Amino acid sequence: MFFFQDNIGYLIQLHSTPFWQWLLVPDAEHFAPITHILFYIEYHLFNLNFIYYFSVSVFLHLLAVALLAYIINFLTKNKFLSLVGIILFSVNLTYTEPILWSLQGLILSTIFVASAFLLWYRFVQKGKNKYFWFSIFMLILSGFTYGLGAGAGIVFFFLTFIYKCSKKRNLFLYETVYILTGIFTFLSGPAVVSGMTEQVTPVVNNPFRDSLLYFAFVFSGVTRGVIGRLFLPGFEPRHFQIIPTVISFIPALLMLLLGVWFLKSKKIKREAKLLFVNLCVLIIYPYIWAGFVRYQFGLKQALAERYAYPSLFFFCIVLVFIIKALLENKHLSKKIILIIVLLIFIFQSVMLWRNSVIFEKRPQLTKVYFTNLTFLLASSEVVLSLPLPSYINQEYTISQLAPLLGKFPNIKYIDPKAGKFCSYFFVKELLKPAVYDFYHNQLLDPVVGKVLSLNAIENCRKEMDGIK
């Protein structure tokens, strides 16, 4: 386990940026100071010991699992159903990115949104303003933690509107505060990071085509990325495989039919149906947000594992509601339910292990690169400031990464783009086998090779005879 892609960029910026400026570093087009504060604390406590960052991610996930169990128990007053929710949510094959990639902001933002939902529900049930204001506070925290929370207040406006229409209560003032909170958190990102990042939201050139792509993104993300992966773990057909792709949508179709049955059943209370609808909105919302930023990258992006986490959280609650109705109507027994969810848990665990092994290839390459680069810096006086390799996927150079690895005050960095790099002192460095091997291996990388060719190093090495 080791740092991966965006984490490397954050580490470089964190090390070279004053604290208050670091808080303003954009996360895409979003303002995420809470995540940055957490990362700042971790870096100063743990430096580059990734196992501790991983431990924090696992702790946050366990906190989310505990919150899910609490919400289910609060809504159903049934500890068995809480256990079912724990089993369904605790392990999922999509957790490679949120946990192994250390996307702590995503997990933390999900916790804040879920807490806001619980507080919102207590507010509409009891009418106490303290729950309302606490839910607003949680939405603001979520909005300043990860992109998921940006604009979440608008979603809670719709939840309140749905509840108002059903209960015929006057909640206009509360609706207004929710929507203003959503607008505030949504616009704060572009306002704060203006000029610090390129535009992330896509430019609409063809409204009809882009609308179709957006709808396909949201639809595929929810049906295949969340529901399909929960019930058919590891079944990932390509889009051009027609029959397997159709099969991958069957779990979502069955859940839709069960949802319709739930809403039409006369034995289920109206309050439960209303809550069911609101939870379905929260399942779809994360993909509405993700699609707004990423739909132009196609359906493969819709199935990216990091988007599934918040939707899966709320889907598990919806699924528990359906299970509760099936148990109460005696369509299923507790034993059958327990067997099914345990089988899902086992298959999810196996697939998470498999995905983790695949995912870890690039972080392990990064870890080896850090080790080799540290040795190079410790044993050299002149170093080529090459770009970082493709598996790190960050537009930084060795000279920018070096301060993270230690203090090397006597090193002179040479820009390989700045003309003649093959100086007497650099040729002396190439005499060292470990130094030569490092550059040789790096120049085989497609990103590094675009800046400097392997032939250039080989030609430089030929000058060794004169030095000897």
N, C-alpha and C positions, 0 to 999 in steps of 0.2 A: 504494500500500500504506500502511495506517495501522492504528492500534489499533482494536479492535472490541469492543463490548458489555462483557463481563466484565473485559476488560483496562482499560477506563476506570475501572471501580469499584476495581480493584486499585491503579491509579495514584493515585487520590484517597486511598485508605486508606493506601497506602505513604507518601505525602507528609506525611500528617497524623498518623501513628502512630509512636511510638518503636519501635526495632528489635525488642526482645524482645516487645512487644505485637503487632507485625506478624507475627511467627512464629506466633502463636496465632490469627490471623484464619482463620476456617473456610473450607474449600473444600467447599461443600455441608455435609455432616455429617462431613467427613473432616479429619484433621490432616495438613497437607502442608507441614511446615517446610522441606524440601529445595527444593521448587519456590519457596517464598517467599524463601529465601536467594538462589537463582539470580536471581529477578526483582529483588530488592533490589540485587544487584551490577550487573545490567544497567541499572537505573534510574540509579544513581549514576555509571555509566560513560557512558551514552548519552543520558540525559535523555529527550526525546521524539523522538529520531531513530530512527524505527521500522525503517529499513533494517538497522540493526545487530541489533535483536531478531530480524528475519527471518533474518539471516545466522546467528545462533546456532541458530535452529530448523532451518535447512538443514544446518548442521554436525551437529546431533544426529541428524537423519534419515540423513545419510551414515554416521554412526557405527553406526546401527541396520542399515543396508545391509551395512556391513563385517562386523558381528557375525553377520548372517544368512549371509553367504558363508562365514565361518569355521566356523559350526556345521554347515552343509551339507558343507563339505569334511572336517570332523572325522568326521561320521557316515558319509559315503559314500566318502571318499578319492578323489573325482572332481572335478577342476577344471572340467570341462565343465558338470557339474550345478551347481556353485557359480555359474558364469556365468549359467546359466538362472535360478537363484534371484535373482541381482542384477537381471536384466532384468525379471523378474516383479514384484519388490517396489519397485524404485527409483522408478517413476512409476505413480501410480494416481489416478483421478479423485476419490477421496475425500480427497486430501491438502490440499484447500482449507482445511479446518478445522484439522487438526493443525499445518500450516505457516503459512498466511496468517493464521489466527486466533491464531497463536503459542501453541498449546497444548503448550508445551514439557514440562510435567509428564507429559502422556500419553506423549510419545515417550520421555522419560527413564525413566518407569516401565516401559515395554515393554522397554527395554534391560536394566533390572535384573531383570525377570522372566525374560527370555531367558537372561541370564547365570546366574540361579539354576537354570534348566533344564539348561544345559550342565554346571554344577557338580554338580547332582543326578545326572545321567547318569554322570558320571565317578565319582561316589561309589558308585553301585550296581554299576558295572562293576568298579572296582578295590578297593572296600571301605575306602578311606582316609578317615579322619575329617576331615582338613583340607578335603576337597571338600565334605563335609556342612556343616561350620560356615561355610564361605565362602558356600554356597547360602543358609543361614539369614540371614547378613549381607545378602545381596542382596535377600532377601525383605523384610527390615526396611526397607532403603532404599526399596524399591518401595512399601511400605505407607505410608511417610512422604513420598512424592512425589506420588502421585495416587490417586484412589479405586480405580483398577484394582488396585493392590497391596494394598488393605485386605482382609485375609482370604485372600490368595493362598497362605499357608501351609497352609490347609485343603485347597486343590487339590493341593498337593504331598504332603499326607498320603494323598490318594486315589491319586496316582501311585505312591507307595511301597507302598501296600496292593496295588495291581494287580500291581506287580512282585513283591512278596512272595508273593502267591498263585500266580503263575506259576512262580517260581523256588524256592518252598518254603524261603525263608530267614527267619530270625527277625530282623525289623527293628522290633520293637515299640517299643523305646526311641526310635528315630529318628522313627517315626510320631508318637509322643507329642510330641516336640519340634516337629515340623512343625505339628501341629494347635494346640499352645499358641502358637506364633508367629503363626499365622493369627488365633486369638482375640485375642491381644494387639494386633496391628495393626488388627484390625476394631473393637475396643472402645475403642482409644485416641482415635479421633476423637470419638465422642459424649462420652467422659469429659473431654476437654480443652476442647471447644467448647460444652459444656453451657450453655444459657442465652444463647449468643451468636448463635444462628441458629434459625430455625423448623424444625420437623420436616420432613425431606425425604422419608424413606421413607414410602410411602403407607399409609394406614390401611385394613385389610382389613374391608370391610363385608359383602361377599358372597363367601365362600370359593370357591364353584364358579365364579362368573363371573370373579373375580380370578385364579384359577388358570388359566383358559382364556386370559385376556388375557396373563398372564405367559408361558405356553407359546408363544402366538402371537408375542409380542415376541422371544423367544429364537430361535424357528424362523425367522421372517422375517428377523431380523438376520443370522443365519449364512447362510441359503440365498440370499437376495436381496441383502442388504447387503454381503456379502463375495464369495461364489462367483459369484452372478449378475452383479455389477458387474465382476468380473475378466474374465469371458468375453464378456459382452454390455455393454460400456461404453456408457453413454448411453441404454440401453433401460430406461426408468423408467415403466412403465404405472401408472395409478391403480388402486386396489384394486377399484373397481367395473367396470373393464374386464376381464371374465372371461378371455377367450381370451389377450390379451397377458400377463395376470398368470400364467396357467398356463405360457405360454412362458418367462417369466422364471425359473421354477423348474426348467426342463430342465437347465441346467448342473449344478445341485445334485443332480438325480436321476442324471445321468451319473456325477458324482463318487462318489455313493453306490454305484452299480453297480461302478465301478472299485475302490472301497474294499473291497467284498465279495469281488471277484475277488482282490485283493491278499491278504486275510486267509485265503482258501480255497486259494490256490495252494500246491502242494506243493513248488514250486521255490524259494520264498522262505523264508528262515530264520526260525525262531521268534523270535529276538531282534529282527529287523527288524519283525515283526508286533506284538510287544509295544511297541516304540518307537512304531510307527504309532498304536496305540490311545492311548498317553499323549499324543501330539501332538494327536490329535483332541479330547481332553479340554481341552487348552489353547486350541484354536480356539473351543470353545463357552463356556469360562469367562468371557471378557470380556462376553458378552451375558447370562450368568447374573447377573453383577455389575450391569450397566447396567439389566437388567430389574427387578432388585430395587428400584432407585431410581426408574425411569422408566416402567414398564409401563403405568401408568394414563393416560399421554399417547397411547397407541395405536400403531398400526403405523408411522405417519409418523415417530414418534420413534425406532422401532427401526431405521429406515433413515438416521438421522442419521449424517453422515460420520465424526464423531469416534470412534464406537464401533468402526469397522471396522479401525483401524490395528493393534492388537495381534493380533486374530484373523487378519488378512491375513498378518502376520508368520509365524505358525505354519502357516497354510494353505499358504504357499509351500513350507515344508519338507515337508509332507505330499505336496504335488503333485510335488515333486522325487523323493520316494520312489516314487511311482507311475510317473513317467517313467523312473526307473532300472529298475524291474521290466519296463516295456514294452520298453526297449532291450535288456535282458539276454535277454528272451524273443523278441527280434527281431520284435516287432509294429510297431515304428516305428524309423526311422533318425535319426541325429543331425541330418541335414540337414532333415528334416521338422520335428523338434522345434524347431530353431533358427528356421525360417521361421515357425512358429506363434507362438512367443514374441515374435519381432520384430514380427509383425503386431499382437499384443496390445499391445506397447510403443508402437507408432505410434498405435493407436486410443486408448489410455489417455492419451498425451501430448496428442492433439487434444482429448479430452474434459476433461482437466485444465485446458487453456488456456481452453476454453469456460466451464467452471465457475468458473474464477478471475475471468474478466471479469464474470460475473454476481455473484459473491461480492463483488467489489471496489466495487460501487455504494455500499453503506452505509458502508464504511470511508472512501471518498472524500468522501461527504457529511460524515462526522465530521471529516475533515481540513479541509474548507472551513469547517465550523462553528468549529473551533479558531482558524483564521486570522481569521475575522470577529469572533469574541469577543475575541481578543487586541487587535484594533484598537479595538473598543468600549471595552475596559477602559483602554487607553492614552489614549483621547481623552475619557473621561467622568469626572465627579466623583460622579455618582449613577447607580446601575445597579439595574434590577429583577432580583431574584434569582429568575428563572424556573426551572422544572424543565428538565432536559436533554431534548432532543427525542426523538421515538419511535425514530428510527433508531439512537440510542445505547443505548436500552433499559436505562437505569440510573436508579435512584431517587435522584438527587442534583440539586443546584441549581447555578446559576451561581456563587454565592458559595463553594460547596465545591470547584468545579472551578478557580476563578480562581487559587489559589496555584500550581497546576501550570504556569500559563502565564506567570508572572512575578511581580514584586513591584509591587503597586499599593496602597501604604499609605494613600493619601488618598481612596480610594473609599468612599462610603457605600452600603451595600446596602439596598434596600427590599424587604420581603416583600410580594408582591402580594396575599397572602391576609389581610394585617393591616389591612384597611380602606382608608382613603384613601391612594392612592399618588401621585395627580396633584398633587404639590407644585410650588411655583414653580421650584425647582431642577431637578426632573425635566422640567418643561415646557421649560425652557431647553435641556436635552439633546436634546429632540425637535426643536428647530430645526435640528439638524445632520442633513442628508439621510442620511448613512451610518448614524447612530444610529436614525433613524426606520425606514429600510429593514430594519435588523437585527430590530427588534421586530416590524415588519409581517410579515416572513417567518416569524419564530418562532411568532407567534400563529396562523399557518395550520396549524401542526403539531397533530395531534389530542391529543397529550399536553399540550403547552403550552397549547393552547386551552381545556382543561378548567379551568385555573387562572385564566386571564384572557382575556377576549374581545377580539377585534379592535375591536369597537365602543367598548370602554372606552378604548383607545388613541386612536381617532379622536376621541372626545369630548374627551379630554385635549388633543389637538392643536389643537382649536378655540380653546383659550385662548391660543394663540400670538399672535393679533392684539392682545390686550391687552398682551402683553409687548413686542411690536414697537413 
